[in-house]
Amino acid sequence: MQSEQVSTLLVRANFGDEKAFESLVSLAYGELRRMAASFMRGRLNGQTLQPTALVNEAYLRLAHGATQWESKAHFFGAAARAMRQVLAGHAREKAAQKRAGDAARVTFNDLEIQAVEPDLNVARLDDALTALARVDERLMRVMELRYFAGSSLAEIAELTGCSLATAKRDSAYARAWLNDYINR
């Protein structure tokens, strides 16, 4: 995706140009689909959430949400947040279906999603990320990109405009913070 084309479309979309937003999503669709597919591995028969469905649901959330994006990084951050909301909702629905007392928990493994920590409870991670955002919004965005957009540390560095060393340091710190919060 060419940054200058994305920038032009972002400006037009920010001024309410719906065609520009649609063009932006069309241009970004392949990248969004790659993000979703990169962390969703081979689905079993009966798996209800597919990468295309995840991108489509994320698109609907982006289209109905605030459409003021400052940059390509902000747009993809918003896409990661939309994917997080879809996956957390899906995990909560799945937990409600399999609920056995209060012990029902749904992990990335249960959702068949390739994740840095596949045994994390997705709903609990969502709650922890919300708490982290109150402490440090930037760290939350790093982990949102990591867990819910399947971004590598190099991609996070590029999207957030920091060095790879900073992305690694932020990721390590935020991961420890999240683990502490989740295991309380």
WOSULNOR-V649920 format. One record per residue. N is the residue number from 1. RES is the residue in three letters. SS is DSSP state (helix for helix, strand for strand, loop for the rest). OMEGA is omega in degrees with one decimal (none if undefined). Layout:
n=(N/N)
res=(RES/RES)
ss=(SS/SS)
omega=(OMEGA/OMEGA)
//
This chain:
n=(1/2/3/4/5/6/7/8/9/10/11/12/13/14/15/16/17/18/19/20/21/22/23/24/25/26/27/28/29/30/31/32/33/34/35/36/37/38/39/40/41/42/43/44/45/46/47/48/49/50/51/52/53/54/55/56/57/58/59/60/61/62/63/64/65/66/67/68/69/70/71/72/73/74/75/76/77/78/79/80/81/82/83/84/85/86/87/88/89/90/91/92/93/94/95/96/97/98/99/100/101/102/103/104/105/106/107/108/109/110/111/112/113/114/115/116/117/118/119/120/121/122/123/124/125/126/127/128/129/130/131/132/133/134/135/136/137/138/139/140/141/142/143/144/145/146/147/148/149/150/151/152/153/154/155/156/157/158/159/160/161/162/163/164/165/166/167/168/169/170/171/172/173/174/175/176/177/178/179/180/181/182/183/184)
res=(MET/GLN/SER/GLU/GLN/VAL/SER/THR/LEU/LEU/VAL/ARG/ALA/ASN/PHE/GLY/ASP/GLU/LYS/ALA/PHE/GLU/SER/LEU/VAL/SER/LEU/ALA/TYR/GLY/GLU/LEU/ARG/ARG/MET/ALA/ALA/SER/PHE/MET/ARG/GLY/ARG/LEU/ASN/GLY/GLN/THR/LEU/GLN/PRO/THR/ALA/LEU/VAL/ASN/GLU/ALA/TYR/LEU/ARG/LEU/ALA/HIS/GLY/ALA/THR/GLN/TRP/GLU/SER/LYS/ALA/HIS/PHE/PHE/GLY/ALA/ALA/ALA/ARG/ALA/MET/ARG/GLN/VAL/LEU/ALA/GLY/HIS/ALA/ARG/GLU/LYS/ALA/ALA/GLN/LYS/ARG/ALA/GLY/ASP/ALA/ALA/ARG/VAL/THR/PHE/ASN/ASP/LEU/GLU/ILE/GLN/ALA/VAL/GLU/PRO/ASP/LEU/ASN/VAL/ALA/ARG/LEU/ASP/ASP/ALA/LEU/THR/ALA/LEU/ALA/ARG/VAL/ASP/GLU/ARG/LEU/MET/ARG/VAL/MET/GLU/LEU/ARG/TYR/PHE/ALA/GLY/SER/SER/LEU/ALA/GLU/ILE/ALA/GLU/LEU/THR/GLY/CYS/SER/LEU/ALA/THR/ALA/LYS/ARG/ASP/SER/ALA/TYR/ALA/ARG/ALA/TRP/LEU/ASN/ASP/TYR/ILE/ASN/ARG)
ss=(loop/loop/helix/helix/helix/helix/helix/helix/helix/helix/helix/helix/helix/helix/loop/loop/loop/helix/helix/helix/helix/helix/helix/helix/helix/helix/helix/helix/helix/helix/helix/helix/helix/helix/helix/helix/helix/helix/helix/strand/loop/loop/loop/loop/loop/loop/loop/loop/loop/loop/helix/helix/helix/helix/helix/helix/helix/helix/helix/helix/helix/helix/helix/helix/loop/loop/loop/loop/loop/loop/loop/helix/helix/helix/helix/helix/helix/helix/helix/helix/helix/helix/helix/helix/helix/helix/helix/helix/helix/helix/helix/helix/helix/helix/helix/helix/helix/helix/loop/loop/loop/loop/loop/loop/loop/loop/strand/loop/loop/loop/loop/loop/strand/loop/loop/loop/loop/loop/loop/loop/strand/helix/helix/helix/helix/helix/helix/helix/helix/helix/helix/helix/helix/helix/helix/loop/helix/helix/helix/helix/helix/helix/helix/helix/helix/helix/helix/helix/loop/loop/loop/loop/helix/helix/helix/helix/helix/helix/helix/helix/loop/loop/loop/helix/helix/helix/helix/helix/helix/helix/helix/helix/helix/helix/helix/helix/helix/helix/helix/helix/helix/helix/loop/loop)
omega=(-178.3/-175.1/-177.9/176.6/177.4/-179.5/179.1/179.8/177.7/179.7/-179.7/178.6/178.8/177.0/173.6/179.7/-177.1/178.1/178.0/177.4/178.7/177.3/177.9/-179.8/177.3/179.3/-176.3/-173.9/-179.9/179.3/177.8/179.1/177.5/178.2/-178.2/-177.4/-176.1/-179.4/171.9/-177.2/-176.3/-178.2/175.7/172.0/-179.5/175.8/-173.3/-175.5/179.2/179.0/-179.9/178.6/178.5/179.2/179.9/177.5/177.2/177.8/179.9/178.4/178.3/-177.2/-177.5/-179.8/176.5/-176.2/177.5/-179.9/-177.1/-173.4/174.8/179.4/179.4/178.6/-179.0/172.8/177.0/177.2/177.5/178.8/178.8/177.5/176.9/-179.1/179.2/-178.5/178.2/176.3/178.8/179.0/179.2/176.6/-179.6/178.0/178.9/179.5/-176.2/-174.4/175.0/-173.2/179.0/-173.3/-176.7/174.9/-179.2/-178.5/173.6/176.3/179.4/178.7/-178.3/-179.9/175.9/-177.5/177.5/178.2/-171.4/-178.3/178.4/173.7/-172.4/179.9/179.0/175.9/178.0/177.4/-179.6/177.9/176.3/177.5/179.0/179.4/177.8/179.7/-176.8/-177.4/-178.4/179.0/177.3/179.9/177.9/-177.0/175.6/176.7/-178.0/-174.2/-170.2/175.0/178.0/-177.2/174.2/177.8/177.9/177.9/178.0/178.5/180.0/-177.2/-178.5/177.5/178.1/178.2/177.0/178.7/178.6/178.0/178.5/-178.9/178.6/-179.8/-179.8/-179.7/-178.0/178.4/177.6/179.6/-179.6/178.6/178.4/-179.6/-177.5/-175.5/176.8/none)
//
